[in-house]
Amino acid sequence: MTGKSKIPPELAAQMTPEVRAFVESLLLRIAELEEALGPPKTPRNSSLPPGSQHPHAKTPRKSARSKRKRGGQPGHKKHERSLVPTEECQEVVTLLPKTCRRCDTPLTGEDSDPLRHQVWELPEIRPMITEYRRHRLACPCCGESTCAPLPEGVPTGQSGPRLIAFTGLLMACFRQSKRRTALFLESLLGQPCSVGLTVKHQAILTEALRPAYDELATTLPTQPQLGADETPTKQAGQKAWLWTFVASTFTLFTMRGSRAATVLNELLGENFSGVVMCDRAKMYWQLGRLQWCWAHLKRDFQALIDSSDHQVKRLGHDLMRPTKRLFREWARCRDGTITRRTLKHRLAPVRRDIEHLLLRGLFSGNPKLIGMCRELYDHREWLWTFLDQDGVDPTNNLSERSLRHAVIWRKLSFGTQSNAGSRFVETTLTVIETCRQQSRDLFTYLTDAVDAHFRSQPSPSLITNP
């Protein structure tokens, strides 16, 4: 072992030369293994999600913590709930003082501008129960008995469209378990419910929403640009993958047992001609027109900076500088300060610098740089697609953002237990994200879809013009 020994002097003095040599060889081996493993993976230098890191393990602040106290600062603008118009109140109570607060003289009249104080309260929640009394009458001619049918749209079960939609909303949007959903309905709404009933509601809601989901799946291959991403999950204890595809006006989720390129062929077809914004996973390469995510690249460059190899660290710093400039210029383009044509002109020197740096890493002779730099340089046109294609972002943040709700749900539920559960997940997640994109009221849409299902009518479409 060369250089200064890492064994404390007081311990080294107690060792024989043979033991000391053995310990130093172990320390050398540990140092070599740590070097091979590289810097620890964090959300800042890898694709690990932010939630994978404990809050107390975050990188220390670079700047000093502010000395200001928590909460609103002196002189800040007051924020308070504005009063609603009086005619929108369910009840107005007039309060008149009876006597003077100083001399007890009786008071009469009214204030032309009284102080208005409004109190918000929840109404008493009671389920609405409608009883249909179906009479069965016998024919006086032939004796055949006939029972009156239920009106159109009335379910054969005991749950109406709003109840089914609300049950699905609790499970899918608010990430409640079936048991807690049943407990909420019983304890707060006075609605008798069991875990089995929530499963029945789940099946009805999936069936009601599926036509709209299939319509989106049919439209997916025609989109000019898509953000794509995937995350692991489980079905019946087996590994599965939840894919997301974000178009300009809708988002589609699908759960598959594979992460292979065959899933893309099935969903997008072999003749898909749009641009896909994605990470550098190789199953996307077959699509041809890609935009690699610069947010992922920035984290990869940070990993180079965190390396103990000085050559790797230097290239990481050199790549990070033009990358930060790229994001600054893109922010100006996104907020409308500059046009995409101006963006392309301003990023021309950034493009040249980055490609020259990739060549430097490619011919550096350092095995830690050659592979990554070769992949990026050989496919460098996938780094700059956003400069020529309107609607294409330099990151796939939209698809990653769409997965956040699904990832939290997966962590709480540990996946699904059946094909029916997986269909419920992919269908409701699709509707939730699409309604958010289209600024639709989610509960209203779910209710309308279930009502249309009970009436044997087409479910409301989620296809809109961009």
SULNOR-V14577 format. One record per run of one state. SS is the DSSP state (2 for helix, 1 for strand, 0 for the rest). FROM is the first residue (numbers start at 0). LEN is the number of residues. If there is no record, write none. Layout:
ss=SS from=FROM len=LEN
ss=SS from=FROM len=LEN
This chain:
ss=0 from=0 len=8
ss=2 from=8 len=4
ss=0 from=12 len=4
ss=2 from=16 len=21
ss=0 from=37 len=12
ss=2 from=49 len=3
ss=0 from=52 len=2
ss=2 from=54 len=3
ss=0 from=57 len=28
ss=2 from=85 len=3
ss=0 from=88 len=10
ss=1 from=98 len=1
ss=0 from=99 len=6
ss=1 from=105 len=1
ss=0 from=106 len=29
ss=1 from=135 len=3
ss=0 from=138 len=6
ss=1 from=144 len=3
ss=0 from=147 len=13
ss=2 from=160 len=12
ss=0 from=172 len=5
ss=2 from=177 len=12
ss=0 from=189 len=5
ss=2 from=194 len=26
ss=0 from=220 len=4
ss=1 from=224 len=11
ss=0 from=235 len=2
ss=1 from=237 len=9
ss=0 from=246 len=4
ss=1 from=250 len=6
ss=0 from=256 len=4
ss=2 from=260 len=8
ss=0 from=268 len=6
ss=1 from=274 len=4
ss=0 from=278 len=3
ss=2 from=281 len=6
ss=0 from=287 len=2
ss=1 from=289 len=3
ss=0 from=292 len=1
ss=2 from=293 len=12
ss=0 from=305 len=4
ss=2 from=309 len=25
ss=0 from=334 len=5
ss=2 from=339 len=23
ss=0 from=362 len=4
ss=2 from=366 len=12
ss=0 from=378 len=1
ss=2 from=379 len=4
ss=0 from=383 len=1
ss=2 from=384 len=3
ss=0 from=387 len=9
ss=2 from=396 len=17
ss=0 from=413 len=2
ss=1 from=415 len=1
ss=0 from=416 len=2
ss=2 from=418 len=19
ss=0 from=437 len=4
ss=2 from=441 len=13
ss=0 from=454 len=12
